[in-house]
Amino acid sequence: MQNRFSKLLSISAAHFMNDFYMSLIAPISFIFAEKFGLSLTMQGLLVFVIMAFGNLTQPIVGNIVDKKGKTYFIILSLVWISFWMNITGLINNYYLLLVVVGLGATASALFHPLASSTVINIGNESKGKMLSVFMTLGTLAGAVSPMISIPLIKTYGLSSLTYFMIPGFIIALFMYLTRVQDIEFISKKEKKQIKESKYIISSYAKRIMSVLVIISMNRSFIRRVGVAFGIQILLAKGTSLSLATLLLTIHLFLAAGGTLFGGVLNDKFGSRRTLVFFNIIAGSLFTVFAFSSGILAFASFAMLGMSLSITNTSTVVMSHELFPKNVNTGYGFVAGLATGLSGLGLLILGKFADIFNLNYAIKFILLPVFILILLSVLLPKKLDEDKLNESIAK
């Protein structure tokens, strides 16, 4: 039990560092803009490159991992991202910077599907709880990263980013010492079957997975709107900058708490029930936030972070149930691909807000809110095992 806990702790700590590095560049992009004289479009491209290489590629990387992956790749991926993301402060050319952050982000595409399936394998009967601990630390990193990096860089300059390599290397060593490399994310028998056979995933599993990806994409889009534009929206509603910043901080920390709480709920009530109930809550909170002002808007925005994150674990667990022989591929779809596509939506919303105004633009988010709730309700109450097992081995 203690050995299992130490492995979970080391992989979860690695998840924190991975997501810390993935969240590092966006909040300090304005500092790079000052250094290189970047336009808003160029800043947006910098962030999109990170999302594209770290998220959109996850289904492809996950499929490769399912066939050839080893758990020591988790350790190597953390070392890789620790190096590349933190030498960015030494780069003196914008286009070289794009290459460097793209290289660093590829490690995240490898880390997430492999680490999540490994954690579930450690968890055995407590998949939701184990996965929620792992995912919570990743969510928490998004809140902590700008709090630490911005003051440090404003004081000591971009070159101080190199110091952030040190904790990443230490956690990588911690994983090695806890023997993470000895864990099998898939049994030897199943791995042999995958290598020797070509599995055709049933059309039923593909249909449900498609619905799950759209649900995850819309949920991620709503979450990213809150993080990217939340302060501007709150300012337009008459709050002060200090209060808006505080509310965003609460929003992000409650999101981390929601991920942890969601794992417990998933184990108790099941993935589908958790998805339906809390996606309805999240949609309702966003609607209140968009159309209200004052204390009602402030409270709904703060609570929105938790309600959106509670269902994180549920989508991942369900993806593993749909693609039991390709768990890393499944994770890549609901976490990586969905997150990457939501980033495209954010770019479109930003352009639309530039043409009109932000308060007008966010009203259109009621459409993805409606889709999120509708598709959650339409998910089957119980997966049909016979249809799931229609996969054909050749």
N, C-alpha and C positions, 0 to 999 in steps of 0.2 A: 504493500500500500504506500509506504514512504517512498519507495523507488519510483512508483507510478506518479506520485505527486511531484517529485523532483523533476521528472521528465516534462510533466505538464507545465510546471513553473518555468522551466528553461525555454520551452517552445513559446509559451505565452509572452515571456519577457522579450524573446526574439521578435514576436509579432509587434510588440510595442515599439521596438527600435525600428523595425521595417517601416511601419506606418508613420513613425516620427520622421524618418527620412523622406518618405513619400509626401508628407505634409510640410516639408521644410521650405520648398522653393516658392510656392504660391503666395504665402503671406509676406515674403521679402522680395517679391518680384519688383516692387516699386524701388527698392534699393539698387537692383540690377538695372532698372530703367534709368536711374540717375547716373549710373556708371557708364552705360552704353548709349544713352539717349534714345531709349526705346519708346515706340508708340504703344497705345493700348492694344492694338492688334498684335504687335510683336510680343507683348507681355502675355496676351492670351494664347499665342502659339507656343510659348515656352511652357505654360501650364498644360496645354493640350498634348504636347509631345510626351510629357510625363504620364498623363492619363492613357494615351494611346498605347504606349509601350508597356505600361504597368497593368492595364485593365483589359483593353480590347484583345490583346494577344493571349489572355488566360485560357480560353477554350482550346486553342492550338497547343499551347504549352502543356495544359492539363492532359490532353490526349497523348502527348509524347511521354509525360510522366507516368500515365497509366500503363504504358508498355515497357518503358525502360527506366523509370525513376528509381532512385535510391534515396533513403532518408538522409544520408550525409549531404545531399544537395541542399537541404534546409540550412545547414551550417555554412556551406559555401556561398549560398545566395545572400546571407546576411553580411559576410565578409565583403562580397562584391558591391552591394549597395552602400555599405559603410564607406568604402573607398570612393566610389564614383560621385555620389551625391555631395560629399564633403570636400572634394577638390574644386568644386564649382567656384568657391571664393577666390581661387587662384587664377581662374580663366580670364583672359583679356580680349576675347573675341566672341561676339554673340553667337555666330554660327557654330563655333566649336562648343559653346555652352549647350546648344541644342543637342549636339551629338553626345556630350557627356551625360546630360540628364536622361537622354533616351537609353544609353547604355546602363545607367544605374537603375532605371525603372524596370528593365527586363528582369532583374532579380526578383522584384515584387511579383511579377507574373508567374515566376517559378515557385516562390515561397508560399503564396496563399493557398493554392489547391493542394500542394503536397503537405504543408503543415496542418491544414484543417483535417484532411483525411487521416493523418498520423495521430492527431489528438483524439479523433473519434475512435480509432483503434485502441488507444490507451484506455478510453472511457468505458468500453464494453457496454454495460447495461445503462450507464448514465450519460448517454451521448449528448443530450441537450445541455446538461450542467457542465460537462467538460468543455464542450464547444463554446458555451457562453462565457466561461472564464477566459478562454483563448481570444474570443472576439471582443470582449470588453476592454482588454488591455490595448487592442488595436484601435478601438473607438476613442479611448482615453488619450491616446497619443496625438490624435488630431486636435484635441483641446490644449494639450500641454505644449506641443511643438512651437506655435507662435508666441506663447507666453515666455518661453525661454530664449528662442532664437532672436526675436526682434530686439529686445534690450541689449543682448550680448553684441549683436552685429552693429547696432547704432553706436555702441560704446567703443568697440575694438575693431570694427571694420569687417568686411567680407572674409578676409583671410582667417579670421577666428573660427570659421566654419570647420577648419581642419581638426580642431579639438573634438568635434562631435564624432570623429572616427573611433575614438578610444572606447566609449561605452559599447559600441557595436562589436568591436573586436573582443571585449571582455565577455559579452553575452554569448558570442560564438564559441569561446573557450568553455563557458559554463555548459553549453549544450554538449560539447564534446566530452566533458568530464561526467555528465549524467548519462552518457552512452545513448544519446538520441540516435546516433548512426546505426545502432543495433536493432532499432524498432522496424518491424515490417508493416508498412501501411496497407499491404494486401498479402494474403497468404501465399506461400510458395506454389500451392496447387492451383490457385486461381491465376497467379501470374503465368504459370506454365500454360494454362488453358488459353489465356489471352495471346501469348506468343505463338502458340501452335494453331489457333483458330481465329477466324474472322467472325466477330459477333455483329449481328444485325439487330440494332435496338428496335423494339416494337414501335409501330406507328402510334400506339396508345401512349407510350412513355414520351415520345417526341412531342405529341400534342400537349400533354400536361406540362412538359418542360417549357414549351413555347409560351404557355400562359404564365408560368412561373417567372420567366425572363421578363415578360412585359410588366408583371406586377412589381418585380424588383427594380426595373428601369424607372417606372413612374414613382415609386417610393424614393429611390435615390435622387431623382430629379427634384422632387419636392424638398428633400433634405438639403440638397445643394443650393437651392434657391434661398432657403433660410440662412445658410452659412455665408453665401456670397453676397446676398442683397439684404439680409436681415437688418443690418445696422441702418442702411439707407432708407428702408421702408419704415423703420421705427422713428428715424429722424423726421420723415415726412409726416408721421402721425403726431409730431409735436414733442417727442421726448428729447432729452439732452444727450450729448455724445457719451458722457460718462455712464448714464443709465442704460443707453443702448448697448454699450460695450459689456456692461455687467450682465444684461439679459442674454446676450450672445454667449457669454462664458457659462452662465447657468444652463442655457440650452444645450451646450456641448457636453457639460459634465452630466446632465441628466440623460443625455443620449448614451453615455458610457454605462450609467446605472441601468438604463432600459435594456441594454444588451445582456447584462448579467441577469437581470430579473426575467428576461424573456426565455432564457434557457430552462429555468425552473418551471415556468408556465408551460413551455412546450412539452416537457416530460410529463406533466400532470394532465394537461388537457388535449394534447395532440397538436400537430402542426397546423392543420386546416382551421380548427376552432380559434387558435391563437391569431392566425393571419386575419380571419374575418373580423373578429371582435376589435382588434387593435388597429387595423387599417380603417375601420369605420370611425374609431376614436380619432385617429390621426387626420382623416379627411375632414371631420367636423371641426377639429381645432384649427386647421389651416383656413377653413372657411371663415371662422370667427375672427382669426387674425387678419385676414384680407379685408373684411368689411367693417371691422370695429375700430375703436380708438381707446386711449386711456388704459385703465387697469385691466380691462377685459382683453385688449390686444396684447398687453405685456404678459399677462398670465398664460394666455393661449400659446404665445410664441415660446415661452420657457418650457411649457409642458409638451410642446410639439416634438422636441428632440427625443424625449423618452418614448412617446407613443410610436414614433417612426422606427426606433431602434429595437423595440421589443420583438419585432417579427424577423430580425436578422437571422437568428438561429433557426427559426422555423423553415425559412426558404432553403437554407443549406441542408438541413436534415432531410427535407422532402426531396431535394435534388439527388441526395445519396440513395434514397429509396427508389427513385426513378431510374438511376443509372448505377446499379450496384456493382457492376463490373468496370465501370468507368467513372469512379467517384470524383477524380480530379477534373475530368472533363465537365462533369455536372456542376461542380463548384465554379469552374471557369465561366460557365454560362450565366449562372444566377448572380455571381459576385463580380466577376471581371467584365464580361461583355455588357451586362446590364448597367454597371457603373460607367463604363466608357461611353455608351450611347446616351446616358443621362447628361454627360458632359457636353455632348453635341447640342442637346436641348437647351442647356444653359447658355451656350454661345448664341443660339437663335433668339432666346429670350432677351439677352443683353442687347442684341442689335435692334430688336423690336422696341425695347425700352428707350434706346437712343433716339429712335424715330418719333415715338410718342412720348410716354413718360412711364416711370416704374410703377406707380400706383395703378395706372390703367392696364399695364402689361400683366400684373400679377392676377388680375381677374380671369385671364385665360387659363391660369393654372387649375381652375375648377374642372377643366376637361380631364387632365390626368388624374385629378382627385376622384372624379366619377369613375374613370376606367379602373383605377386601383381598387375601389370598393366593389365594383361590379364583378370584376374577374376573380376577386377573392371569394365572393359569394358563389360563383359558378364552379369553383374547384370541387371535385368529387369529395363527398364526406369520408370516403374510404377508398384507397387505391385498389383497383381490381387486380388481384394477384395473378389470375389466369392470363389477363391481357398483358400484364407486365412481363410474364414469362414466355411471351411469344417470340422472344429473341431466338434467332436461328443460328446454330453453329455450323460452319462449313469447314 
